[in-house]
Amino acid sequence: MNHDTIVALATATGNGAIAVIRLSGAGAIAIVNKIFKGKDLAQQPSHTIHFGTIRDNGDILDEVLVSVFIAPHSYTGEHVIEISAHNSRYIVERMIQLLIQHGARAAQPGEFTLRAFLNGRLDLSQAEAVADLIASTSAASHQVAIQQMRGGFSTILKQLREQLIQFASLVELELDFSEEDVEFANREQLRVLIAEINDVIQKLIASFERGNVLKNGVPVVIAGRPNVGKSTLLNTLLNEERAIVSDIAGTTRDTIEDEINISGVMFRFIDTAGIRDTHDIIEAKGVERTRAKMRQARLIIYLADPQQDDVDEIKSQIAEVAQLDVPFVVVVNKVDLLKQDKLEALRAIEPLFISAKNNVGVEDLKYELLRKVNLHNLDAEDVLVTNIRHVDALRKTEGALQRVLAGIDSTVTSDFLAMDIRQALHHLGEITGSVSTDDLLDNIFSKFCIGK
């Protein structure tokens, strides 16, 4: 199957000026040569672009630019041809049909990137980062994906595996001399090495919380009693009339969600029904959903209105929010209507003061949100784990290494130590693909778009 030459549209379907059709495989150049009128592509050097026409039995289908990439210097490691044509649905479909008629076959989802992995151009974690890069919706998620695609995460894992392999080989060697009771692998050095590796692994596991937030966005619930200005705050943050604003308490009966980009980080704001006891069945369901969303949130903005409640009542509300064990920011709204004595009394609870209606203090709130999720100081060199498959493999690696340490302490024989070290190496290898199965590859690459 991997010896076939595959073809697919590499650009998005729909209106646009240019469509790029990609081929990869040993026959890519020869197949395109059959329908391309211009220079002989087989005689051209790699990484060159050539103007000509695509013809169907002598009839000109389109004027195109053909890019030539000679193996192994291409994305897939094979011969790759990319045809830049005018983005007409008829032209694209007819051109792909012609290429298939002359020997290519339609590519499967993710097959180009799969070939890049199988040909050693990318490891598995880098290949997965390609999908994350395409899906990135903010500067931060783009930054993390590009860092992984360029091998930052893979480099760390490679170093860990090399260190473990060196010791594993010494332990395995001991098995060949078991009758002589020879010890090639110094147990104390092994203990120090595993402690160092575990420290790195624990940091990578801990980074998943930040990495997952950057990849998928930060879910932030705006909560509070009815008519404190939650919908007004959402509209101000989004800079549009997304939620209905009314002086009538209980206007919001269900959750309203939308996203905004704050300093390169995507936040998903969720406006909720006001929290209060109510006999209205529909409103009561809204309040129930609010509490559920608060428990699921990454962060809560708890909005209070000192015109409605005194300081003690607001403190009581904050205590209830604190019991959820979710990070939260206390925000006092309608600061423009506060008298000085009330303002001073509220300072004791250290809230942020804003006026959502007049856009006062909202920029300070945005910065506080970044600070709360610890994303305001992200470094370009930070290696963050963003994939649940990766963090699961890291946890299994950590477990195997803990068993190695326990084995050293209990002076188990070399064969048991070797077995646990092999397990750790296996789980690390699952991340980069040095250990993989067909089912795993099918699961990963089937989620890619066709043409990538």
N, C-alpha and C positions, 0 to 999 in steps of 0.2 A: 504493500500500500504506500509506503513512504518513498518508493521509487517512482511513483506517478508524478506527473506535473500537474499542479493544482492551479485553479484560477478563481478569482472572486473580485467583486467590487470592494475597494479598500476605503472609499469615502462614503459618507452618509448618503442615503437615498433622499430624493426630494429636489426642490429647486436649488440651483446653484450654477456657477459658471463652469466649473471643472469637475470631471469625474476621473478617478484614478483606478484603473484595473490592474491588479497585481497577479503575476504568475510566479511560481517557484517550482524548481525541479530541473533535472538534467536536460529535459527537452524544451525548457522555456524559450531559449533563444531560437532554436530551430522552428518551433511552432509559430512564434510571432513573425519570423522571417517569411513564412508562407503567405501572410496577408499584408505585410508591411512593404510599401514601395518607398524606398529611400536607400540609405547606405546598407550594405550587408552587415547585419548586426553581429554575425559570427566573427567578423574581422575587427570589431571595435574593442577598445580597452574598457576596463571596468570603470564605473562611476563616470560615464559619459552620457550625454543627452543628444538625441538625434531627431530632426524634423522630417516628417514624411506623411504619407497617407495610408489609411487602412482601406483595403479594397476587397470587394466580394465579387469574384469572377470578373474582374476588370472594372466594376463600378465602384466609384469612390464613396466610401461610407463616411469618412471624416478625415480632417487634417489633425495630426496628433504630434505629441512629443513623446519619444520612447527613451526611458532611462534604463541603462544596462548596468547590472551588478554581477560580476563574475565570482563564482565560488572560489574560495570560501569567504570572500570579502562582501558579505551581504547579511541582511537581517536573519535569514534562515540558515546561512552557511551553504546554501545551494545557489545555482544560477537563479537570479531574480530579474524579471522584467516588469517595469511599471509603465503603463500606457496612460498618458494624460490626454483625455478627450473632452469634447464639449458635453456638458451634462444634460443630454437628452435621453429620456428613458428608452426611446426606440434605439438610439445609437448604442447605448450601454448594453441593452439586452441582445441586440444583433451582434455586437462585437464579441460578447462572451459566448454566444452560440457558435460563432465562427471559430473561436479558439478551441472550444470543445470538439467541434467537428474535425479539427486538425490535430487532435491528440491529447488535449488537456481534459481534466475533469473538474467538476465544481468542488471547491474546498468545503470542508466541514467547519463548524464554529471553532475558532481558536487554532486551526490547523497550522497556520503560518508560525505562530508562536510556539506551538508544540514542536514543530520541526526545528526551530531555533534552540529549544531545550534539548531535543534528541541529538542534535549536531554539536552540542557543547557551546553554543553561542551565549546561552543564558542558563543559570541554574533555576531550580523550581521556584525559589522565593523571588528571584528577579522576574521570572515569567508572570507570577501572580501580581507583582508590582506594576507590570504593564497594564493589567486590567484596572488596577487602582488609579493609575495615572490618567487613563481615559475617563474614569468616573469622577475624578477630583473636581470639586466645585468651589474650592477656596485656595488661597495662596498656601495655607498651612498644610492642607491635605495633598496639594501638589508637591510641596517641598518634601514631605515624608515619602511619597511615592517615588519621586525622582531619586532620592537618596538611596532607597532600597533597590531601585532598578539599576543604579550604577554600582551596586555591590557592597554598600556599607554594612548591611546586616550579614551578608554572605561572608565577608572578610572576617568578621568576628567569629562566626560559626566555624569557619575553616581553621582558624587558629586554635580554637578549643578542641576540634577533632584531631588536629595534628599532635597536640600535646597528649591527648588521651591515647592515640594510636601508638605513640612511642612507648608509653608505659604498658599498654596492652600487649605489645609484641614481647616485652620482657617477661611479663607474667605468663604468656603463652609458652615462652621458651622454657620456663621452669617446669612446665608439664612434661616436656621431653626428658627432663632429668629428675623426675619425681622420686626415683629410687635413691638418688644420691643426696636428696634433701638440700638442693642448691637453691639459693635465693638471688635472682638477678635484679629484681625490682625492689629497690629500697622502700620499705613500707612507710617510713616517715616522710620521705620525699613525695610518695604517692598521696599521703594524707594532706600535705601542704598544697600539692597541685590541685587536688579535688576541692579543697577549701577555696582556692582562688577561682577555679572554674565555677563553683556553685555561687560565688559572690557575683560573677558576671551574669550568670543565668538568672539569679534572683532580681538583679537590676533590670534585665530584659523583660522578665515576667511583670515586674512592677510598672514598666513603661507601657504595658498594654492598655491601662486605663486611659492614659493621655493619648496614646496612638489611636485607640478605637474612637475616642471623642473627636480627634482631628479628622479621621476618615469619614465618620458618619454624622458629624455635627453634634452640638451640645443641646440636649433637650432641656429647656428652661420653662418652668411653670410659673405663670403670674397668678398669684393667689391672694385672697383677702376677703373681707366682708363685702356684701353687695354695695354698689355705688361708691366705691373708694377710688375709682378711676382706672381700673384694670384695662378696660377696652380702650380708654383714651391713651394709656401708656403704650399699648400694643400699636395703635395707630401712629403714635409719635415715633416709636422705634422703627416702624416700617415706612414711615413718611407717606402713608396713604390711608384712606378710610376703609380699613379692612374689617373692622368690627363696628356694630351698631352702638352708638353712644346715646344714652338717655338718662334723664334724672330719675326715672322710675327704677326702683331697686328690683333686682332679679331679671333684668332684660336679657342677660346672657344665660341661656338654659343649657347649652352644650359647649364643648371645647372648640376653640378656633385656633388653627395652627398656621404659621408661616415662618419663613426663614429670612435671615439677613446676615450679611457678612460684616463682622466687626474686626478690623485690623487683620484680615486674612483668615479669620476663623469663622466657620459657619455656626450660627446659633439658630435653633429651632424653637421659637417662642410659642407658648401654648396659653391662650387666654381662657380662663375657666369661669364657671358659675360661682357667684359669691357664696361664701361659707356662712350659713346661718341655719337655725332650726326653722322649718317651714312645713305647713300642712298641704302645700301645693304639690301634687304627686309628680308632675313633670319637673318642677324646680328641685324637688328632693332628689330625683334621679341625677340631675345636673350636679348637685352638691356631692353626691356619692361618687360621680365620675371625677370631680375635682380632687377629692381625697385620694382616689386611686392614682390619678396622674401625678400628684405630689409624691406619693411613695415610689413611683417609677422614675422620677425626674433625676437628672444629674445635678440640677441646681434649682432652687426656688427663689423667686422674688416675692417676698411677702409685703404687700402694699397695705399701709394703714392710713386712715383719714382722721386726724385729730379733731376735725369738726364733728365727727360722729362719736368717737370714743375718747375717754380720758386716758392718761398715761398708764394707770393700773390695768385698765382693760386691755390696752395694747400689749403690756407686759404679759398678761395672761395668754393672749393669742400667740405671742412669740414662744412661750413655754410649750404650748401645744405643738407648734411647728418643730421645735427642737426635738421632741420625742420621736419624730419620724426618722431621725438619724440621716438626714439628707442635708448637704451644705445649703445655706440660705443667706439671703441678703435682706435686711429689714429696710424698707423704704417708706418714708413719710411723705405722702403726697399733699398737694395744695399748700405748699409752704408759703405761697404769696398771700394766703388768707390767715396765717398764724399771727397771733399776738406775741409780743416778746416774752411774756412770762411763760406761756405754753411752750414756746420754742426752747427756752432754757430748761424747762422740766423734761422735755423730750431728749435733750442731749445726753441724758444719763444712760439711755439705752443704745447710744451710739449708732443711730440710723443714718442713712443717706437722705438728704432733704431734696425733694424735687417738686416741680410743678409740671406734670405731664401735659396739661393743657397749653402752657406757655413755653414748653420745651426748656425749662430751667433745670439744670443739674442732670440732664439725661446723658450727657457725655461722660460725666463722672460715674454714672451708673454703668455705662458700657465698659469703662476701664476696670471697675470693681468686678464685673462679671469675668473679664479676662484673668484678673488676679485670682479670683476664687477657683477657677478651673486650672490655674497654674499654666496658662498658655501665653502669658504676656512676655515671657522671656525665652521663647523657643529658639534654640541655636541651630544653625543650618547643618552642623555636624552631629546633632543628636540622633542616635539610632533608636527608633521607637518601633515596638512590635504592634502591628495593626490587624493581624490575621488570627482568628480564633484557632485555626489549625496549627499555627506556629506556637502559640502560647500553650496549647495542649501538649505538643511534643516537648516543649521546654520543661513543663511540669513533670512529664514522664522521665525526662533525662535527669532532672533533679532527684526524683525518687530513686532511680537506679544508682546514682552517685551516693546517695545517703546509705544505700544498702552496701556499697563498697566500703564506706567508712565504718559501718557497723561490722562488716566482715573483718576489717583490719583490727578493730578493737577486740573481737572475739577469736582472733587468730585462726580464721577458717582457712581451708586449703586453697591453693592457687587456682584450682579449677572453678571454685565458686566465685572467687574474685574476678577471674577472667569472664565468667558468664555475665556478671553484673556490668562490667566495663563494656562488654559487647552490646548489652542492652542500651547503655547510655549512648554509645556510638550509633546504634541503629536509630534511636529516636532523633538524634541530631541530624543524621543523614536523611531522615524523612522530610525535614524542612527544606533542604536544598535540592533533594531529588537524587542524591547519591544512593539512596535506598528508596525505591518506589514500586508501585504495582500498577497494572493496567487500569484497575478500577479507580485508583486515586487520580491518575492522569485524566481519565475520562471525566471524572467528577469536576476537576479543576478547569479543563480546557473547554468543556461543553458550555460553560457559562460565558465564554468570550463571544464577541460578535463575529459573524462571518467576515472574512477579509482581514482579521487580525489573528 
